[in-house]
Amino acid sequence: MTERFFLYDDTEETKTRFVSFMGEHQRFDLAILYSDRYYGKAMVMDIQGSRFAIIGEDDLDEEGYIEHAFKLSEQDASELREFLNEVIL
C-alpha cells in the first residue's frame, strides 16, 4: 500500500450558525461557517439542497453567482442573497 500524500490536514476553530427561514416559494435551511481559512469569507451550506459555496461580499455582488452555486431560480436566489447580505459582512 502506498503512503497517503496530504496537501494539507489542518484543524481549525470555527463559528457555525444554523438558520432556517421561509422564502416566498421555498424553505432555506443553512449552516454558515466562519473561520480564518477562506480569507474572511463564509462557507454557506444549503442542508436541504446538498450544496455549498464559499461566499464573501464580492460574491454576493457577482451576477448569477448565487443562482449557479445553489441551483436556484432568480427569485429564490434574490431572497437568499438578501439574507446573506445581512449576515455576511
C-alpha positions in Angstrom: 0.0 0.0 0.0 1.3 3.5 -0.9 1.7 6.2 1.6 -1.1 8.8 1.6 0.1 12.3 0.3 -1.8 15.2 2.0 -1.9 18.6 0.5 -3.0 19.8 3.9 -4.5 18.4 7.1 -5.5 21.2 9.4 -7.8 21.6 12.4 -9.3 25.0 13.0 -11.8 26.5 15.3 -15.0 27.7 13.6 -18.1 29.6 14.5 -21.2 28.0 13.0 -24.6 29.5 12.6 -27.6 27.3 11.8 -30.6 29.2 10.4 -33.9 28.2 8.7 -36.3 30.6 7.1 -39.1 30.6 4.7 -38.8 32.5 1.4 -41.8 33.3 -0.9 -41.6 29.9 -2.6 -39.1 27.7 -0.6 -37.6 27.0 2.8 -33.9 27.6 3.3 -32.0 25.5 5.9 -28.5 26.8 6.1 -25.3 26.2 8.0 -22.9 29.2 7.8 -19.4 28.5 8.9 -17.0 31.3 9.8 -13.2 30.7 10.1 -9.9 32.2 9.1 -9.5 29.6 6.4 -11.1 31.4 3.4 -9.8 35.0 3.8 -12.8 36.4 5.6 -15.4 34.6 3.5 -18.0 32.2 5.0 -18.8 28.7 3.9 -22.6 28.6 3.3 -24.1 25.2 3.2 -27.7 24.5 2.0 -28.6 21.5 4.0 -31.8 20.6 2.1 -30.2 21.1 -1.3 -26.9 19.5 -0.5 -24.9 22.4 -2.0 -22.4 24.8 -0.6 -20.3 27.8 -1.6 -17.6 30.0 -0.1 -19.2 33.4 -0.1 -18.0 36.9 0.7 -19.4 40.4 -0.1 -17.8 40.3 -3.6 -19.6 37.1 -4.4 -22.9 38.4 -3.4 -22.4 41.3 -5.9 -21.5 38.9 -8.7 -24.4 38.5 -11.1 -25.7 34.9 -11.3 -23.3 33.5 -8.6 -25.9 32.5 -6.0 -28.2 31.1 -8.7 -25.4 28.9 -10.0 -23.9 27.9 -6.7 -27.2 26.8 -5.2 -29.2 25.9 -8.4 -31.9 28.5 -7.6 -34.3 30.5 -9.6 -33.6 34.2 -9.9 -36.4 35.0 -7.4 -35.3 32.4 -4.8 -31.6 33.5 -5.2 -32.7 37.1 -4.6 -34.2 36.1 -1.3 -31.1 34.1 -0.3 -28.9 37.0 -1.4 -30.9 39.5 0.6 -30.5 37.3 3.8 -26.8 36.7 3.2 -26.2 40.4 2.7 -27.4 40.9 6.2 -25.2 38.3 7.8 -22.0 38.1 5.7 -20.0 41.3 6.2 
